[in-house]
Amino acid sequence: MKHLVLKKYNLKYFQEELIIHPLNIILLFFISTSSVNFKADITIDFRETAISFLIVFALGIGIYFAVKWMIKDRIKSSLFLSAFLFLTLFFRDIFELLVYTEVTKAISDFLFFSRELFFIITIVVLVLVSLTIWLYKTRKKFLKLNSYLNLLTTIFLLIEIIGLGFIEVSKVELKNKIVIKKPLGEIKNKPDIYFIILDGYTGFISLKKYWNFDNNELKEFLNNNGFFLAENGKTIYNVTNYAIASTFNMAELNYKAGNLYAKTHYLSLANIIKKNIVVEYFSEIDYDFINLSFFDIRNENKSYEDIYFLKNGNIYQSRTVYGHLYEIYNDIVNDMADINLDIFGRLKMIGNTFNKKPKFIYAHIMMPHPPYYFDAEGNRNDYKIVNDPKNKISYLEQLKYTNHLLIETLKSILNSSRNPPIIVVQGDHGFRRFKEKDKKEAEFSVLSCYYFPDKDYSLLTDSMKTIKTFRLIFNKYFNQDFQLLN
């Protein structure tokens, strides 16, 4: 008994028996994830952070005691817990690293797995199961490994904490924040406004140049129904979030060049889109806002989770395996092809909805953007075609079917509207899968067409930039005098 008491006060015994690496990993996860918000200059929701921390901490304790009940060893149980926490909490980092190497793509294509993500999750599960079996069978005590992990995770945690003091803000900002003046007197006869984004829809000029496709069916319909076509329409940003943030705020953006896809940029862009001045103004003048997009805007939540911009839950969840499992679930339960068709269907019905208030409808449809679900006739493609984003032919096929859906939808809107609406149909960017530098222009070439109730398009030009869209509408219909950007 005396020997045991003396042993407990021995420094080496204390180092080997002390278990802090699981807690260090949890703290490292929360601090490093929160630092993304700091870099984006976005306030952290401490209530959300505290709840997320408590959930992970409670889950960790539960797993530790469950494994300890099976293995009957506290050190081994803690090693399993640290492995579990690392693989599940930092899953997004592991996923992105493995995808970058393209090893997972080669293997998942060879096997029956439908996606790289599913393959990587399967590997993680196999690793954890194998580790559990090995720890159960081995007679090793792992005291030195436990001590080493305590030291290593403590060092990483201290580095992360010290690093918080040297964070450099990297975010997207509006170059010039526009202020919309309140109209003098009441605006009468406020028209419904449809703002329809067809994601990845390349403009007429580039379709002709790179696909030798005239897009005559759509042209004829638009011309015959009083639309204005900007055949050389352009966007100044070739990434969705940037394009939408710019259009909805009628301003250019400031951000670090060469860092287009930074997580901090996406967080600040989401914030800019959520608080955009266009929807804010329409809400102030008593418009109902209908959000058929994958962005949260003002008080209206996103209407669907998009496969490319999925951010389920908070910033902590989206980094973990939980967020990615939800992504798989979302793909299975909420087929993006069905979501696209549903939005077209809902657009047809909105005009029949009786409401004394005018409506501003933002619909964001993920077509003709890949995945290429449809051929030109609307038949569903097989898996290989769906998931081949570089296929120019499949892109054009889906674009043709998009035309069919668009024409039917616009017919319905025009026929069912009690008063002539304003309709804007645009692409946010063009086709982005050309490798040749001289074809980069296609990325900035977008579909851009307008329908005004009075059919006066004197302010519009053939090479309209999407950033001008709402400046024109506000000048023409809402008594504003914005300068039209070059």
C-alpha positions in Angstrom: 0.0 0.0 0.0 2.9 2.3 0.9 4.6 1.5 -2.3 1.5 2.4 -4.3 1.1 5.8 -2.6 4.8 6.6 -3.3 4.3 5.6 -6.9 1.4 8.0 -7.4 3.6 10.9 -6.3 6.4 9.9 -8.7 6.7 12.4 -11.7 7.2 9.7 -14.3 4.1 7.8 -13.1 2.1 11.1 -13.2 3.2 11.8 -16.8 2.4 8.4 -18.0 -1.0 8.0 -16.2 -2.3 11.6 -16.8 -4.8 11.7 -19.7 -5.4 15.1 -21.3 -4.9 14.6 -25.0 -8.6 14.0 -25.8 -9.6 17.3 -24.1 -6.7 19.0 -25.9 -8.0 17.7 -29.3 -11.5 19.1 -28.5 -10.1 22.5 -27.4 -7.9 22.5 -30.5 -10.9 21.9 -32.7 -13.0 24.6 -31.2 -10.2 27.2 -31.1 -9.0 26.5 -34.7 -12.5 26.5 -36.1 -13.5 29.7 -34.2 -10.4 31.4 -35.6 -12.0 31.2 -39.1 -14.7 33.6 -37.8 -12.0 35.8 -36.3 -10.2 35.9 -39.7 -13.5 36.8 -41.4 -14.1 39.5 -38.8 -17.5 37.9 -37.9 -18.7 37.8 -34.3 -18.8 34.3 -32.8 -22.1 33.2 -31.3 -20.8 32.1 -27.8 -24.1 30.4 -27.0 -23.8 28.3 -30.1 -20.1 27.6 -29.3 -20.9 26.6 -25.7 -23.7 24.2 -26.7 -21.5 22.6 -29.4 -18.7 22.2 -27.0 -20.9 20.6 -24.4 -22.3 18.2 -26.9 -18.9 17.1 -28.1 -17.6 16.9 -24.5 -20.5 14.7 -23.4 -20.1 12.5 -26.5 -16.4 12.1 -25.7 -17.2 11.0 -22.1 -19.8 8.6 -23.3 -17.5 7.0 -25.9 -14.6 6.8 -23.3 -16.7 4.9 -20.8 -18.2 2.6 -23.4 -14.8 1.6 -24.8 -13.4 1.3 -21.3 -16.2 -1.1 -20.4 -15.2 -3.3 -23.4 -11.4 -2.9 -23.2 -11.0 -2.6 -19.4 -8.1 -0.2 -19.7 -8.2 3.6 -19.2 -5.1 4.4 -21.3 -6.2 2.3 -24.3 -9.7 3.8 -24.0 -8.3 7.3 -24.1 -6.2 6.5 -27.2 -9.2 5.3 -29.0 -11.1 8.4 -28.0 -8.4 10.7 -29.3 -8.3 8.8 -32.6 -12.1 9.0 -32.8 -12.2 12.7 -32.0 -9.4 13.5 -34.5 -11.0 11.6 -37.3 -14.5 12.9 -36.8 -13.9 16.5 -35.7 -11.3 17.2 -38.3 -13.0 15.2 -41.0 -13.3 18.1 -43.4 -9.5 18.7 -43.3 -8.8 15.0 -43.8 -11.4 14.8 -46.6 -10.0 17.8 -48.5 -6.4 16.5 -48.1 -7.3 13.1 -49.5 -9.3 14.5 -52.3 -6.5 16.8 -53.2 -4.2 13.8 -53.7 -6.8 12.2 -56.0 -6.0 8.8 -54.5 -9.6 8.5 -53.2 -11.0 9.4 -56.6 -9.1 6.6 -58.3 -10.1 4.0 -55.7 -13.8 5.1 -55.5 -14.1 5.1 -59.3 -12.7 1.6 -59.3 -15.0 0.3 -56.6 -18.7 0.4 -56.4 -18.8 3.5 -54.1 -20.8 6.3 -55.6 -18.8 9.1 -54.2 -15.4 10.0 -52.8 -17.0 11.3 -49.6 -18.7 7.9 -49.0 -15.5 6.1 -49.6 -13.5 8.3 -47.1 -16.2 7.9 -44.4 -16.1 4.1 -45.0 -12.3 4.2 -44.5 -12.6 6.2 -41.3 -15.1 3.6 -39.9 -12.8 0.7 -40.8 -9.9 2.4 -39.1 -11.8 2.9 -35.9 -13.2 -0.6 -35.9 -9.7 -2.1 -36.6 -8.2 0.1 -33.8 -10.8 -1.1 -31.3 -10.1 -4.7 -32.1 -6.3 -4.2 -31.9 -6.5 -2.3 -28.6 -8.7 -5.1 -27.2 -6.3 -7.8 -28.2 -2.9 -6.3 -27.5 -1.2 -6.5 -24.1 0.8 -3.3 -24.6 0.2 -0.6 -22.0 1.0 2.5 -24.2 2.1 4.6 -21.3 4.8 6.3 -23.2 2.5 7.0 -26.2 -0.1 8.5 -23.8 2.6 10.8 -22.4 3.8 11.7 -25.8 0.3 12.6 -27.0 -0.3 14.7 -23.9 2.8 16.7 -24.7 2.2 16.9 -28.5 -1.4 18.0 -28.3 -0.5 20.6 -25.5 2.1 22.1 -27.8 -0.3 22.3 -30.7 -3.0 23.8 -28.5 -0.5 26.5 -27.2 0.5 27.3 -30.7 -3.1 27.7 -31.7 -3.9 29.9 -28.7 -0.8 32.1 -29.3 -1.7 32.3 -33.0 -5.0 34.0 -32.1 -3.0 37.1 -31.2 -1.5 37.3 -34.7 -4.6 36.6 -36.8 -4.8 38.7 -40.0 -8.3 39.5 -41.1 -9.0 38.1 -44.6 -12.5 38.8 -45.7 -14.6 40.1 -48.5 -16.1 43.6 -48.2 -18.1 45.9 -50.4 -16.0 48.5 -52.1 -18.7 51.1 -51.8 -21.7 50.4 -49.7 -24.7 51.8 -51.5 -27.4 53.8 -49.6 -30.8 53.6 -51.1 -32.8 56.8 -50.4 -36.4 56.6 -49.3 -38.7 57.5 -52.2 -40.4 60.8 -52.2 -44.0 60.0 -51.9 -45.6 56.6 -52.2 -44.6 54.4 -55.2 -47.8 53.3 -56.9 -48.4 50.1 -58.8 -45.5 48.2 -57.4 -44.9 45.3 -59.8 -44.0 41.8 -58.7 -40.3 41.2 -59.3 -38.9 37.8 -60.4 -35.1 37.4 -60.1 -34.2 34.1 -61.6 -30.6 32.8 -61.5 -29.8 29.8 -63.7 -26.5 28.7 -62.2 -23.7 28.3 -64.7 -25.7 29.5 -67.8 -23.2 30.7 -70.4 -24.2 33.8 -72.6 -25.3 33.7 -76.2 -22.0 34.9 -77.6 -19.9 32.2 -75.9 -22.4 29.5 -76.7 -22.1 30.3 -80.4 -18.3 30.7 -80.2 -17.4 27.5 -78.2 -20.4 25.2 -78.9 -21.5 26.6 -82.3 -25.0 26.8 -80.7 -27.2 29.7 -81.6 -29.8 29.1 -78.8 -32.4 30.2 -81.3 -35.4 28.6 -79.5 -34.8 30.7 -76.4 -34.0 33.8 -78.4 -37.2 33.6 -80.4 -39.4 33.1 -77.4 -37.8 36.0 -75.5 -38.0 38.3 -78.5 -41.6 37.4 -79.3 -42.7 38.0 -75.7 -41.1 41.4 -75.3 -37.9 40.6 -73.4 -34.6 42.4 -73.8 -31.7 40.2 -74.5 -28.2 41.3 -73.6 -26.5 38.8 -76.0 -23.1 39.7 -74.7 -24.1 39.8 -71.1 -21.3 39.6 -68.5 -20.6 39.0 -64.8 -17.6 40.5 -63.2 -17.2 37.5 -60.9 -17.0 33.9 -62.0 -17.9 32.3 -58.6 -21.5 32.1 -57.4 -21.1 33.7 -54.0 -19.2 36.6 -55.3 -21.5 37.2 -58.2 -24.7 37.1 -56.0 -23.2 39.2 -53.3 -22.1 41.8 -55.8 -25.5 41.9 -57.7 -27.6 42.0 -54.5 -25.5 44.9 -53.2 -25.0 46.7 -56.6 -21.3 47.1 -55.8 -17.9 45.6 -56.5 -16.1 43.6 -53.8 -12.7 43.9 -52.1 -10.8 40.7 -51.2 -7.4 39.2 -51.3 -6.4 38.3 -54.8 -5.5 34.6 -55.3 -7.6 33.6 -52.2 -10.9 33.2 -54.0 -12.1 30.0 -52.2 -10.9 30.8 -48.7 -13.3 29.7 -46.0 -13.1 33.1 -44.4 -14.2 34.6 -47.7 -17.2 32.3 -47.9 -18.3 33.2 -44.4 -18.1 36.9 -45.1 -19.9 36.5 -48.4 -22.7 34.6 -46.8 -23.0 37.5 -44.3 -23.0 40.1 -47.1 -25.7 38.1 -49.0 -27.8 37.7 -45.9 -27.8 41.4 -45.2 -28.0 42.6 -48.8 -29.4 46.0 -49.4 -31.7 45.0 -52.3 -33.9 42.7 -50.3 -33.7 45.0 -47.3 -35.1 47.9 -49.5 -37.9 45.9 -50.9 -38.8 44.7 -47.4 -38.9 48.4 -46.3 -41.3 49.3 -49.0 -43.7 46.5 -48.0 -42.7 43.8 -50.5 -43.1 40.1 -49.6 -39.8 38.3 -50.1 -39.9 34.7 -51.4 -36.6 33.0 -51.0 -36.1 30.0 -53.4 -32.4 29.8 -53.0 -29.7 28.1 -50.9 -28.7 31.3 -49.1 -30.1 32.6 -45.9 -31.4 36.2 -46.6 -32.6 38.5 -43.9 -35.2 36.6 -41.9 -35.9 34.0 -44.6 -34.0 30.8 -44.4 -32.7 29.0 -47.4 -35.3 26.8 -49.1 -32.9 24.0 -49.9 -29.4 22.7 -49.2 -27.2 22.9 -52.2 -24.7 20.1 -53.0 -21.8 22.6 -53.5 -22.5 25.1 -50.7 -23.8 22.8 -48.0 -23.2 24.3 -44.6 -25.5 22.3 -42.4 -25.8 23.7 -38.9 -23.0 25.9 -37.5 -19.4 26.3 -38.4 -18.4 23.5 -36.0 -20.8 20.9 -37.4 -19.8 21.7 -41.0 -16.2 20.7 -40.3 -17.1 17.3 -38.7 -18.1 14.0 -40.1 -21.6 14.8 -39.0 -21.9 17.6 -41.5 -20.6 15.3 -44.3 -23.0 12.4 -43.3 -25.8 15.0 -43.6 -24.4 15.8 -47.0 -24.8 12.2 -48.1 -28.3 12.0 -46.5 -29.2 15.3 -48.3 -28.1 13.9 -51.6 -30.1 10.7 -51.2 -33.3 12.3 -49.7 -33.3 15.6 -51.5 -32.2 15.0 -55.1 -30.9 18.2 -56.6 -32.5 17.4 -59.9 -35.9 17.2 -58.1 -35.2 20.4 -56.3 -34.5 22.2 -59.6 -37.7 20.9 -61.1 -39.6 21.9 -57.9 -38.4 25.5 -58.1 -39.5 25.8 -61.7 -42.9 24.4 -60.6 -43.2 26.8 -57.7 -42.3 29.8 -59.9 -45.3 28.8 -62.2 -47.7 28.9 -59.2 -46.6 32.1 -57.4 -48.5 34.3 -59.8 -51.7 32.6 -58.9 -51.2 33.3 -55.2 -53.5 36.0 -54.0 -51.7 38.6 -51.9 -52.3 42.3 -51.6 -48.6 42.9 -51.1 -46.2 42.9 -54.1 -43.7 40.1 -54.2 -39.9 39.9 -54.7 -39.0 36.4 -55.7 -35.4 35.2 -55.8 -35.1 31.8 -57.4 -31.6 30.1 -57.7 -31.7 27.0 -59.9 -28.7 24.8 -60.2 -29.0 24.3 -63.9 -27.3 24.0 -66.4 -24.5 23.8 -63.8 -23.3 20.3 -63.2 -24.2 17.6 -62.1 -25.7 16.9 -65.5 -28.9 15.2 -64.5 -30.8 15.6 -67.8 -30.3 15.3 -71.5 -32.0 17.7 -73.9 -35.3 15.8 -73.7 -35.4 15.7 -69.9 -34.4 12.1 -69.6 -32.3 11.3 -66.6 -28.6 10.6 -67.3 -26.7 7.7 -65.9 -24.2 8.1 -63.1 -21.1 8.6 -65.2 -22.6 11.4 -67.2 -24.1 13.1 -64.2 -20.8 13.3 -62.4 -18.6 14.3 -65.3 -18.5 18.1 -65.0 -16.0 18.7 -67.8 -18.2 17.2 -70.5 -19.1 20.0 -72.8 -21.7 17.9 -74.6 -23.6 17.0 -71.4 -23.5 20.7 -70.4 -25.1 21.8 -73.6 -27.7 19.0 -73.4 -28.7 20.1 -69.9 -28.8 23.7 -71.0 -31.2 22.8 -73.8 -33.5 21.1 -71.3 -33.1 24.1 -69.0 -34.4 26.3 -71.9 -37.5 24.1 -72.2 -38.2 24.5 -68.4 -37.5 28.2 -68.5 -39.8 28.9 -71.5 -42.7 27.0 -69.9 -42.1 28.8 -66.6 -42.0 32.3 -68.2 -45.1 31.6 -70.1 -46.9 30.7 -66.9 -45.6 33.8 -65.1 -46.7 36.1 -67.9 -50.1 34.5 -68.2 -50.9 34.2 -64.5 -49.7 37.6 -63.3 -52.5 40.0 -62.5 -50.2 42.9 -63.3 -47.2 42.8 -65.6 -44.2 41.9 -63.5 -40.5 42.7 -63.8 -38.6 39.6 -64.7 -34.8 39.2 -64.7 -33.2 35.9 -65.8 -29.5 35.7 -65.5 -26.6 33.3 -65.1 -24.2 33.9 -62.2 -21.2 32.7 -64.2 -20.6 30.7 -67.4 -19.0 27.4 -68.2 -15.8 27.0 -66.1 -14.3 23.7 -67.3 -12.2 24.9 -70.2 -8.5 24.4 -69.5 -7.3 26.8 -72.2 -6.5 30.3 -71.0 -8.0 31.9 -74.1 -11.4 30.4 -73.2 -11.5 32.0 -69.8 -13.9 34.6 -71.2 -16.6 31.9 -71.2 -16.6 31.9 -67.4 -17.7 35.6 -67.4 -20.2 35.3 -70.2 -23.7 34.8 -68.9 -27.3 34.7 -69.9 -28.9 38.1 -69.2 -32.4 39.0 -70.2 -35.1 41.4 -68.8 -38.8 41.9 -69.0 -40.1 45.4 -68.0 -43.9 46.0 -67.9 -43.6 49.1 -70.2 -41.0 47.3 -72.5 -38.9 50.4 -72.5 -35.3 49.1 -72.6 -33.5 52.4 -73.6 -31.2 52.2 -70.6 -30.1 48.6 -71.3 -27.1 47.6 -73.5 -26.1 44.5 -75.4 -23.1 44.0 -73.1 -24.9 44.5 -69.8 -23.1 43.6 -66.6 -25.1 41.8 -64.0 -23.9 44.3 -61.3 -26.1 47.0 -63.0 -29.3 45.0 -62.7 -30.9 46.5 -59.7 -29.4 50.0 -60.2 -31.4 50.0 -63.4 -34.6 48.7 -61.8 -34.3 51.1 -58.9 -33.7 54.1 -61.3 -36.6 53.1 -63.6 -39.3 52.0 -61.1 -38.3 53.3 -57.6 -37.3 56.9 -58.0 -33.6 56.4 -57.5 -30.7 58.0 -59.4 -27.8 55.5 -59.2 -24.8 56.0 -61.4 -24.7 53.1 -63.9 -21.3 51.5 -63.6 -19.1 50.8 -66.7 
